[in-house]
Amino acid sequence: MAVTAAPLLRDVTLRDGLQLTGKPLPVEQKVDVVRRLLALGVPALEIGSMARPDLVPPMANSMELVAALTPEELERCWLWVATPRHVEKASAAGVRNFQYCFSVSDAHNRANIGRDTEASVSAMPDAVRIATEAGGAIQLCLATAFTCPFDGPVDPERVLAIASDPRTEGATDIVLADTLGQAYPAEVAALVTAVRERTPQRRIVFHGHDTWGMGVANSLAAIGAGATMVDGSLGGLGGCPFAPGASGNTATEDLLFATRPDWFTPDSLAAVVGLTEEILTVLGEPNRSRTTQGARSKAQAFDWVIRAR
């Protein structure tokens, strides 16, 4: 299906990007990343998590980051939560956009969150209530929507059952996560289409990993099938510490170059590439973005190549 409009991009560097690195970024640098990305025109960011800091150390200063941002900045930022108590604590700190996440597969949900999927579904009405009372929005984020590292392929009907469960009705969006990066475009398009038809009132977000090199292709397939937001991280940074075989996210730079939102120009690409290189140097992580490789090439006749300033 043809892509007819540029989707909203959500950069998830500061949550899903950092969580596998094992090396925290200081709050001051996280604030700088948020403000530089928002100033460039990136419409949404995922900035942190309520995960236990002893299990995911790079998320330990998430609440400090929230405290350092303005209410206007927080309106464009999302925080990962997994329990009603997470929503309660985050809302008290000023968070208004909550990504309530659990896994479609029981095995991964136990590894990631410590409970069966049914327990997470059962708790969601309380999470929705708390978010609504705070004047916020909550997403239903379904990890392992395609495959599970422990149980293998996930039955699409299980995804659809959760999406249409009355206990998840309060979610404004559904995030379909290819946690392992093993999905392929036709599969992604089919699931996005099915979910969109089952719950047409919701926005669909696609969260793809690039383990098998399908990150951009899968994201475009999702957009073509009706997803209106896609997730990416700077330089393809990231992965899930509780999902063996999960590698980095789809690179923000690659998604931007493929979808070309109105605000994205050669100058903004150069700024994004520069920011990515700063962060990855601090973290000691490789840059997996193919767009960055192209932007640093010697094809000087191409407007998107970064020239010496």
N, C-alpha and C positions, 0 to 999 in steps of 0.2 A: 504494500500500500504506500502511495506517495506521501512524503512529508509535506504538509501544506502550510505550516507555520512554525516558527521557532518556538520551542517550549521554554518554560521557565527553567533555569538552571539553579540547582541548590548545590553549593560547594560544601562538602562534608569533611574537609581536611582536618578540622579541629576536633572531630569526634572519630569517625570511622577511619580517617587517615592516620591519626596519631596512635590509636589504641594498640596497634601491634608493634610499635617501635620500641616500647620499653623505656623511652627517654622523654620525660616531660619537657614541655616548653614553658618558660616563665610567663606569668600572667601578662606582663607588659608586652611581650612579643605576640601573645595571642590577641591582645587588644589591637595591636598594630595590624595584624593580619585581617581582623574583622573590619577595621575602618578602611583599610586600603581596598579590600574587595568590594565593600559597599560603595565606596567612592567611585570605583570603576564602573559600577552598574550591575554587579551580580545581585540578583533580586532576593536570594534567600541563602542562609547559611545554617549549617548544623554545627553548633559551637561546643558541645560537651555532653556529658553523661552523668547520670546519678549512679552509675555502677560503683561497686565497692572499690575504693582506692587501693586496697591491698591486692585485689585481683587485676585491676586495670590502672596501674599507677599514673599513666599520662592524663587520666581524667580527674586526678585528685584535686586540682585547683579550678574545676568547672564553676563552682559557686563563687569563687573569687572573681572569675572572669565576668559572670553575670552581674556582680556588684559593681564592676568597673564600667559597664556599658550603660548608656542612657535608655530610657523607656522607648524612645524613637528607634534606636538601634535594635533593641530587643524585639520590636515588632516584626523584624525581618529575620529573626534567629529562632532556631529550633533546638530543643534539648531532648536527649534520649532518656526515656523513663520506662520502668518495667512493672511498677506497682502503684497502687493509689497513694501509698506513703511517699513515694518519689514525687508524685504530682503535687502533693500537699507541701512538701518541703521546697520544691522548686518554685511553686506559685508564690509562696511566702517571700521568696528572694526576688521576685519580680518577673519570673518567666511567664510568658503567655502562650507560647507555642510548644506543645508537647508531642513527642513522637513515642507513643505507647507501643513498645515492641515485644513480640514474642515469636517463637518459631512454630511453623506449621507442623513440623515433626516433633513428636514427644522427646525423642532421644537428644536432639539438639537443644530443645528448650530446657531439659534437665541439665545439660552441660553448661548452657549459657546463663540460665536464670535460676535453676535449682528447683523447678517444679514441672509438672506435666502441662501440656498445652491447655487442657480443660481448666486447670486452676487459673491460668492467665486470662482465659476468656471470661470465667466467672467473676474475676475481680474487675473487669473492665468497666462495668456500669458505675462503680464507685470512682474510678479514675476519671470517667467522663463527667460525673457530677461535680467533682472537685474542680476540674478544669473549667467547666461552665460557670460555676459560682465565682471563679476568679476572673471571668470575662475573657477566657482564653479559648484556643482551638486545640483539638486533639486529633492526631492521626492514628489510624490502625496500621502498624508496620508489621508485615508478615515476612520474617526471615525464613530461609530455606523454602521459598515458595516453589522452587523447581526441583532441587535435589538436596539431600541431607548427607553429611559426611559419614554418618553412622548407619542410616537405613536405606540410602540410595535414592532412586527417583521418587518424587512426591506426587501422589494422585491429585490431579487438578480439582477433582470433586471435593477434596478435603479443603482446598483453598476457598472454593466457592461456598462451601458450607459455613466456614468461619465468616466470610464476607457478608453472608446473608443471615447470620445468627442475630436474633433480636438484641442480644447483649452487646453487640458491637455497633449498633445503629448510631450511636452518638458521634462516631468519628466522621469528620468532614472529608477526609482523604483516606485512600488505601495505598500503602506503599508495598509494592511487590519486589522483594529482594532476591536477586540471584546470588545468594551468599557465596557459593563456590565458584561462580563464573563458568559453570558447565552448560548453561542453557544455550540454545541456538535461535536465530531470528524467527523462524516459523513458529517455534514453540512459544517464544515470548509474545509474539503477535496473537497467537491463539488464546493464551491465558489472559492477556490484557483485554481482548475482545470479550471473552466470556465474563470477566469481572465487570467490565463496563456495562454489559447488557443486564447483568444481575443486579447491579446497584448503580443505576444511571445518574443518581443525584450526587455522586461523589467524584471528586477529582482523583485521577489515578497517577501515582508517582512510580517511576521505575528506578530501582537501585541496582546497578550492575557492577559486577567485578570483571576484571579483564584476564582471568587466569588462562583461558584458552584463546585469547586474542579476539573475542567476540564482543568486547565492551561497547564500542561505538556502534557496531552493526546491530546488536541487540537493543541499544537505546533508540536507534532510528526505527527499528521495527516496532518498538513500544509506542513511539510517537505516532507512527503511521496508523497504529491500531487504536489510538485515542488517548494515550498518556499525555498529560500536559505539563509534567515536571519530570526532570531526570536529575539524578545525583552524580556528582563527580568529585574527585579530590585532586589537589595540585600535584602534578607529576605522577599521578597514578598511585600515590601513597596509600597504604592501608592494608586491611585484611582483618579477619576475625580471629582473636586469640583462642576461641573455643570451637573453631571449625577447621580441623586438619585439612590442608589442601587449599584453603582460601588464600588468594594472593591479593594484590592491590586492587583498588577501585579503578573504574574507568577514569582516565585523566580529564580533569576539568578543561585543560587546553584543547584536548582532542574533541571533546563535545562542543566546545565553543566554535572551533574551526569548522566542524561538520554542520552545525545548525545556524550559525551566523545571526544571532540576535541583533537588533538594530543598533544597540550600544557598542557592539564589538567591532573594533577597528584594528588596523596594524599597530597603532600606538598602544591600544589597550592590551593587545596580545603581548607586546614587548614588556609592558608593565607586569602582566601576570607571570610571564616567563622569569622576569627578574625576581619577583617575590618567591616563586617556586624555588629558584636556585638558592636564594638566601636560606629558606627553611631547610631544604634538603642538605645543605652544607652543614648547618648546625646539627642536624640529626644523623648525619653520616649515611644517608639513604640514597639509593640510585634514582635517577630520573627516568621514568618509564614512558613519558609522553613522546609519541612520535611527532606531534606537532612542534614540540620544542626542538627536536632534532632537526626538523625542516627549517624552523625559524633561525637556527644557528648555522644553517648551511651557507654555501658560497654562491647560491643562485641569486645574485644581486638584482636581476631583472624582475624578480617577483616581489610585489609590494609587501608581502607578509614576512619576508626575510628581515631579520633585525640587523640594521646597519650600524656601524660605529657612530656614536653621537659626538 
